[in-house]
């Protein structure tokens, strides 16, 4: 699904040099590379503060802790997402309120958000799924109307642009009160281990996030809050500094690969292509098709027999996950998400895809469709 080794070989000299410099300096924790990466990513995103942390899940958790959400507070999010989005809500003893997604973009349905608001609602967590933004202009209007926090789950969309109706353009993760992202190796900006970050333009919130991520401490051995230990180590930061310089190039490569996929599948009635909303760019963290009138699981099996990896993001919506069964929800309550879970399939998507590979993948998919 992702060819990290070939990507590494293209920047091997830069990466090796950066890693060896960290080892030589022995500044492994909170060293200069981590601080420089935070500054450079903030400049790229045009946001005041970037606070690195250990992974994307903890970025979401720390964001919620810093906003002062309390047990029992309701947090609205989508049922069609990776488990981490709801996991941190549950871990903090908040109440996840799940809503359905749009049938075209697979992102959270803003009308469903409005209907789900109660006096206990305190925050919205829109997920920028697969690489394009949720409808942030409408979400922010709702948030202002009901005095709600917005925590952007940007783990799949770092570098995506959101276009407001007044012409203003902002990067995903910089629109709400805080954005959370992941540097998992397969991401558009990925390190060689785990990593994450939080982004905000709020000075006070940034200070609170830094404190909570550092054991609730501003001064060593003095702890003002209950916090966590969540750090991006200097080696990963050094790697990310190099890869950040190539991020726009990586995004362009993914977009070009997606265009080639789309061209190959454009006349196939059995495949619904990714649809990009007018207000957002798409960086294609995943290239996800929706199958129609064919057996998705048999297609995946066929591709595996041809040596082609594929993945199902996601086979089970959150409201049907065993760990999150809730009497408030029953099968059929979220028809779009349930339909997607039964029909989506993601094809290989990375910066190193070449025409030969894409042609082999698309020809194989079309062979299966044509024989079924």
Backbone torsions as a table, in degrees:
resi	resn	phi	psi	omega
1	UNK	NA	-33.8	-179.1
2	UNK	-138.2	129.9	-178.3
3	UNK	-102.1	78.2	-176.9
4	UNK	-70.5	-31.5	-176.6
5	UNK	-68.1	-43.9	179.0
6	UNK	-64.3	-38.0	176.9
7	UNK	-62.1	-42.9	179.3
8	UNK	-61.2	-42.2	-176.8
9	UNK	-59.6	-30.5	-179.2
10	UNK	-71.7	-25.0	-178.3
11	UNK	-122.9	21.8	-173.4
12	UNK	-55.1	-46.1	-176.1
13	UNK	-62.7	-43.7	179.3
14	UNK	-64.6	-45.4	-177.4
15	UNK	-65.2	-48.7	-177.7
16	UNK	-60.4	-41.9	179.7
17	UNK	-63.8	-43.1	-178.4
18	UNK	-64.9	-42.9	-179.3
19	UNK	-65.9	-44.5	-178.7
20	UNK	-64.5	-33.1	177.9
21	UNK	-65.6	-38.8	177.2
22	UNK	-65.3	-44.8	179.8
23	UNK	-61.7	-41.4	-179.4
24	UNK	-65.5	-34.8	-179.4
25	UNK	-77.9	-24.9	-176.2
26	UNK	63.4	16.3	177.7
27	UNK	-91.7	74.7	-170.2
28	UNK	-82.5	-28.7	-176.3
29	UNK	-119.7	125.1	179.9
30	UNK	54.7	36.7	178.8
31	UNK	-81.5	-179.2	-178.7
32	UNK	-57.2	-35.3	-178.1
33	UNK	-62.7	-37.8	179.6
34	UNK	-65.9	-44.3	179.4
35	UNK	-65.2	-41.3	179.6
36	UNK	-66.5	-39.7	178.1
37	UNK	-62.1	-43.3	179.6
38	UNK	-59.6	-42.8	-180.0
39	UNK	-65.8	-42.1	-176.4
40	UNK	-71.6	-37.5	177.5
41	UNK	-68.9	-37.8	177.1
42	UNK	-60.7	-40.7	177.9
43	UNK	-65.7	-42.7	179.3
44	UNK	-61.2	-41.3	-176.8
45	UNK	-84.3	-11.6	-174.6
46	UNK	57.5	51.1	178.8
47	UNK	-128.8	151.3	-174.0
48	UNK	-70.4	-38.7	-172.5
49	UNK	-133.0	132.4	166.8
50	UNK	-123.2	124.2	180.0
51	UNK	-116.4	106.0	-179.6
52	UNK	-67.9	155.0	177.2
53	UNK	-151.1	-169.8	-168.8
54	UNK	-78.9	-30.7	-179.0
55	UNK	-168.9	171.9	-176.9
56	UNK	-68.1	-34.1	178.9
57	UNK	-63.4	-45.5	178.7
58	UNK	-69.0	-27.6	174.9
59	UNK	-61.3	-42.3	176.7
60	UNK	-65.9	-44.8	-177.4
61	UNK	-63.9	-48.0	-179.0
62	UNK	-62.9	-38.1	177.8
63	UNK	-58.2	-45.3	-179.7
64	UNK	-67.8	-39.0	177.4
65	UNK	-63.0	-41.5	-176.8
66	UNK	-68.7	-27.2	178.7
67	UNK	-80.7	-4.5	175.2
68	UNK	76.9	24.2	177.8
69	UNK	-66.5	140.3	-173.8
70	UNK	-114.3	155.2	176.8
71	UNK	-50.4	132.0	-178.6
72	UNK	96.9	-20.5	175.4
73	UNK	-62.2	141.4	-179.1
74	UNK	-93.5	136.5	179.3
75	UNK	-126.4	120.6	-176.8
76	UNK	-88.8	130.9	174.5
77	UNK	-151.0	-179.4	-176.2
78	UNK	-89.4	149.8	175.5
79	UNK	-85.2	-10.9	-179.3
80	UNK	-106.7	83.8	-177.1
81	UNK	-163.5	172.4	173.7
82	UNK	-68.6	150.6	-171.3
83	UNK	-59.3	-28.4	-175.4
84	UNK	-57.7	-32.3	-177.5
85	UNK	-58.8	-44.9	179.3
86	UNK	-87.1	-25.3	-176.5
87	UNK	-58.5	-46.2	-177.4
88	UNK	-69.6	-32.5	176.2
89	UNK	-61.2	-46.8	-179.9
90	UNK	-66.8	-40.9	-178.7
91	UNK	-61.0	-32.1	-179.9
92	UNK	-88.9	7.7	-179.9
93	UNK	61.4	27.6	168.7
94	UNK	-84.9	170.4	-178.2
95	UNK	-108.0	111.0	176.7
96	UNK	-72.4	129.6	174.9
97	UNK	-113.7	112.7	-172.6
98	UNK	-94.2	142.7	176.0
99	UNK	-134.6	166.2	-176.6
100	UNK	-83.1	176.2	-177.7
101	UNK	-114.3	168.4	174.7
102	UNK	-73.3	144.1	-177.8
103	UNK	-74.2	-12.9	-177.6
104	UNK	-100.3	-46.8	-177.5
105	UNK	-95.6	-15.7	-176.8
106	UNK	69.8	8.5	176.9
107	UNK	-93.6	164.6	-173.3
108	UNK	-53.9	138.6	-177.3
109	UNK	-84.4	116.7	-175.9
110	UNK	-66.4	-32.3	177.1
111	UNK	-65.9	-36.5	177.9
112	UNK	-68.6	-34.0	176.3
113	UNK	-59.3	-50.3	-176.9
114	UNK	-58.9	-41.5	-178.8
115	UNK	-68.4	-23.9	-175.2
116	UNK	-88.6	-7.3	-176.0
117	UNK	-71.8	134.4	175.6
118	UNK	-131.0	175.0	176.3
119	UNK	-59.9	-19.3	-179.5
120	UNK	-89.4	-7.7	-177.6
121	UNK	-68.9	130.7	-179.4
122	UNK	-123.6	-20.0	-174.9
123	UNK	-155.7	158.2	173.9
124	UNK	-122.8	135.2	175.3
125	UNK	-118.8	89.3	173.9
126	UNK	-75.1	139.3	178.4
127	UNK	-106.6	123.1	177.1
128	UNK	-83.7	82.7	-166.5
129	UNK	-74.9	137.2	173.1
130	UNK	65.3	-5.1	175.6
131	UNK	125.9	2.2	174.1
132	UNK	-123.2	154.3	-174.4
133	UNK	-75.4	146.0	164.7
134	UNK	-68.7	171.6	-176.0
135	UNK	-76.8	79.0	-170.7
136	UNK	-68.6	-31.2	-179.9
137	UNK	-61.9	-44.7	178.9
138	UNK	-71.1	-37.8	178.9
139	UNK	-63.5	-41.0	178.9
140	UNK	-68.2	-33.6	175.1
141	UNK	-62.1	-45.0	178.3
142	UNK	-62.2	-43.3	-178.5
143	UNK	-61.8	-42.5	178.9
144	UNK	-66.5	-39.6	-178.1
145	UNK	-63.3	-38.0	-175.6
146	UNK	-108.4	8.8	178.2
147	UNK	56.7	54.8	-177.5
148	UNK	-112.3	150.5	171.2
149	UNK	-79.9	151.9	174.2
150	UNK	-124.8	120.5	177.9
151	UNK	-113.3	110.1	-177.5
152	UNK	-81.9	120.9	171.6
153	UNK	-83.8	98.4	-173.7
154	UNK	-106.4	21.3	-173.9
155	UNK	-64.6	-19.5	179.0
156	UNK	-113.5	9.6	-168.8
157	UNK	-140.9	24.8	-179.7
158	UNK	-64.6	123.6	-177.7
159	UNK	104.0	-11.3	177.4
160	UNK	-69.7	144.1	179.7
161	UNK	-106.5	137.9	173.8
162	UNK	-109.3	131.5	-177.4
163	UNK	-108.6	112.6	177.8
164	UNK	-77.9	159.8	-177.1
165	UNK	-66.5	-21.0	178.7
166	UNK	-88.3	5.8	177.4
167	UNK	96.5	-10.5	178.5
168	UNK	-69.2	138.2	178.6
169	UNK	-120.8	129.1	177.1
170	UNK	-131.3	154.0	177.3
171	UNK	-80.5	145.9	174.4
172	UNK	-53.3	138.8	179.8
173	UNK	93.5	-8.2	-177.6
174	UNK	-113.9	9.9	-172.9
175	UNK	-100.4	-44.7	179.6
176	UNK	-77.1	-169.7	176.4
177	UNK	-61.6	-36.6	-179.8
178	UNK	-155.5	147.9	174.0
179	UNK	-117.5	146.2	178.3
180	UNK	-122.9	137.0	-179.9
181	UNK	-138.8	166.6	-178.2
182	UNK	-122.6	146.3	173.4
183	UNK	-114.0	29.5	173.6
184	UNK	-50.2	143.4	-170.4
185	UNK	-52.0	-31.0	-176.8
186	UNK	-82.6	-6.2	-178.3
187	UNK	-69.5	165.5	177.7
188	UNK	-58.9	-37.4	169.0
189	UNK	-117.8	98.0	-175.1
190	UNK	-121.9	144.8	176.2
191	UNK	-94.7	-166.6	-178.5
192	UNK	-109.8	42.4	179.8
193	UNK	178.5	-141.5	175.6
194	UNK	-103.9	151.0	176.5
195	UNK	-174.3	159.8	178.5
196	UNK	-161.4	178.6	178.8
197	UNK	-162.1	160.0	173.4
198	UNK	-121.4	144.6	-177.7
199	UNK	-127.2	137.0	176.7
200	UNK	-158.3	154.6	172.9
201	UNK	-100.7	2.2	-177.1
202	UNK	-94.2	113.7	-175.9
203	UNK	-61.2	-45.8	-177.5
204	UNK	-66.2	-40.6	179.0
205	UNK	-66.0	-39.9	178.4
206	UNK	-60.3	-42.4	178.6
207	UNK	-63.6	-40.0	178.3
208	UNK	-65.8	-40.7	178.6
209	UNK	-62.5	-46.6	179.6
210	UNK	-59.1	-42.2	-178.1
211	UNK	-65.9	-47.6	-178.9
212	UNK	-63.5	-39.5	-179.6
213	UNK	-68.4	-15.1	-178.7
214	UNK	-113.6	53.5	178.1
215	UNK	61.1	23.0	-178.2
216	UNK	70.7	26.5	-172.1
217	UNK	-121.9	132.6	170.7
218	UNK	-96.8	-35.2	177.9
219	UNK	-118.6	132.7	-174.3
220	UNK	-52.8	130.1	178.2
221	UNK	75.2	6.2	173.2
222	UNK	-120.1	120.4	-169.4
223	UNK	-119.8	114.0	-176.1
224	UNK	-88.4	-25.0	-176.4
225	UNK	-137.8	161.9	167.4
226	UNK	-73.9	120.2	-176.4
227	UNK	-127.0	-163.1	178.6
228	UNK	-135.9	171.0	174.8
229	UNK	-109.0	101.2	-175.0
230	UNK	-138.7	106.0	-174.2
231	UNK	-132.3	148.3	168.4
232	UNK	-94.3	118.9	-176.2
233	UNK	-74.4	161.1	-170.6
234	UNK	-65.8	-32.5	178.9
235	UNK	-65.1	-45.7	178.8
236	UNK	-64.3	-38.5	177.7
237	UNK	-62.5	-40.9	178.9
238	UNK	-62.8	-41.3	177.1
239	UNK	-63.8	-43.6	-178.6
240	UNK	-66.7	-32.8	176.7
241	UNK	-61.2	-42.2	178.1
242	UNK	-65.7	-47.2	-175.1
243	UNK	-70.6	-28.4	177.0
244	UNK	-60.6	-34.7	179.0
245	UNK	-65.1	-20.9	-179.3
246	UNK	-105.3	3.8	-170.4
247	UNK	-60.8	-45.5	-179.8
248	UNK	-62.7	-36.7	175.8
249	UNK	-63.7	-42.0	178.5
250	UNK	-64.9	-41.7	179.1
251	UNK	-62.8	-44.5	179.7
252	UNK	-60.7	-40.8	179.5
253	UNK	-63.0	-41.3	178.3
254	UNK	-66.7	-41.5	179.7
255	UNK	-64.1	-38.7	178.6
256	UNK	-67.7	-38.9	176.5
257	UNK	-63.9	-40.5	178.9
258	UNK	-63.5	-38.7	177.8
259	UNK	-62.3	-38.5	179.0
260	UNK	-69.1	-40.3	172.9
261	UNK	-58.7	-48.6	-178.1
262	UNK	-59.2	-42.0	-179.5
263	UNK	-62.1	-41.0	-178.7
264	UNK	-68.3	-32.8	-173.0
265	UNK	-102.5	1.4	-168.2
266	UNK	-62.3	-25.8	-178.2
267	UNK	-104.3	13.3	-177.6
268	UNK	-96.7	110.2	-176.9
269	UNK	-68.2	-16.7	-177.6
270	UNK	-88.3	0.1	-179.2
271	UNK	-128.8	125.9	174.4
272	UNK	-95.2	118.3	-175.5
273	UNK	-78.2	159.1	175.2
274	UNK	-58.3	132.7	179.7
275	UNK	-110.0	131.1	-176.3
276	UNK	-104.2	126.0	178.3
277	UNK	-66.7	153.4	-176.1
278	UNK	-65.2	-23.1	-173.2
279	UNK	-93.2	4.4	-174.1
280	UNK	-142.3	152.9	165.3
281	UNK	-86.1	175.1	-179.7
282	UNK	-137.1	122.5	-178.0
283	UNK	-99.4	0.8	173.4
284	UNK	52.1	58.8	165.4
285	UNK	-57.6	-38.7	171.6
286	UNK	-129.5	148.1	168.5
287	UNK	-107.4	106.4	-170.5
288	UNK	-117.8	124.7	175.9
289	UNK	-100.2	152.2	170.1
290	UNK	-110.0	121.0	-179.6
291	UNK	-81.3	149.8	-178.4
292	UNK	-138.5	121.9	176.3
293	UNK	62.9	24.8	170.3
294	UNK	-136.8	164.0	-178.1
295	UNK	-87.1	107.9	-177.0
296	UNK	-59.1	-44.0	-176.8
297	UNK	-67.8	-34.0	176.2
298	UNK	-69.7	-35.1	175.5
299	UNK	-63.1	-44.8	179.2
300	UNK	-61.5	-42.1	178.5
301	UNK	-63.0	-41.9	179.5
302	UNK	-62.4	-44.3	179.7
303	UNK	-63.4	-39.7	178.9
304	UNK	-61.8	-38.8	177.8
305	UNK	-64.4	-26.6	178.2
306	UNK	-90.6	5.5	179.0
307	UNK	79.3	21.1	-177.8
308	UNK	-108.7	118.7	176.9
309	UNK	-72.8	151.9	173.1
310	UNK	-152.3	171.1	-178.3
311	UNK	-148.9	156.7	176.7
312	UNK	-111.0	108.1	175.5
313	UNK	-116.4	90.7	16.9
314	UNK	-138.2	147.1	-175.9
315	UNK	-76.4	-22.4	-177.1
316	UNK	-137.7	126.0	175.9
317	UNK	-70.3	161.0	-174.3
318	UNK	-59.0	-38.1	-175.4
319	UNK	-70.8	-11.0	176.9
320	UNK	-106.8	1.3	176.9
321	UNK	-72.6	137.3	-176.7
322	UNK	-55.5	-40.3	-177.1
323	UNK	-69.9	-16.6	-173.5
324	UNK	-123.1	18.8	175.7
325	UNK	-58.3	131.0	-174.5
326	UNK	-140.8	132.1	-178.9
327	UNK	-62.4	-14.9	177.2
328	UNK	-69.0	-23.0	-173.1
329	UNK	-122.6	147.4	176.4
330	UNK	-138.2	164.3	177.5
331	UNK	-56.2	134.5	180.0
332	UNK	98.7	-10.8	-179.5
333	UNK	-71.1	-25.9	-177.9
334	UNK	-126.5	74.3	-170.3
335	UNK	-62.0	-35.2	-178.5
336	UNK	-67.5	-49.5	-179.3
337	UNK	-61.5	-41.6	-179.4
338	UNK	-65.8	-38.3	176.6
339	UNK	-65.1	-43.0	179.8
340	UNK	-62.4	-43.2	-178.8
341	UNK	-60.7	-28.2	179.8
342	UNK	-86.6	-14.1	-171.1
343	UNK	-126.0	-11.5	-174.9
344	UNK	-83.5	150.6	172.4
345	UNK	-148.4	135.6	-178.8
346	UNK	-107.8	133.3	-179.5
347	UNK	-96.4	164.6	177.7
348	UNK	-51.7	133.7	179.2
349	UNK	-146.4	112.2	178.1
350	UNK	-162.2	176.9	-172.1
351	UNK	-74.8	-14.7	-173.0
352	UNK	-102.6	5.1	179.0
353	UNK	-62.4	129.1	176.6
354	UNK	-111.6	173.4	-175.5
355	UNK	-61.2	-38.0	180.0
356	UNK	-62.2	-44.0	179.0
357	UNK	-65.6	-46.5	-178.6
358	UNK	-62.1	-41.9	179.7
359	UNK	-63.4	-40.3	179.1
360	UNK	-65.1	-42.1	179.8
361	UNK	-65.4	-49.7	-176.6
362	UNK	-67.5	-39.8	177.6
363	UNK	-60.8	-39.5	-179.1
364	UNK	-67.6	-41.7	177.3
365	UNK	-62.5	-45.5	-178.3
366	UNK	-68.0	-31.9	173.8
367	UNK	-60.3	-47.2	179.5
368	UNK	-61.5	-46.8	-178.8
369	UNK	-61.6	-43.1	-178.8
370	UNK	-67.1	-27.6	179.1
371	UNK	-89.5	0.6	-178.4
372	UNK	-125.3	NA	NA
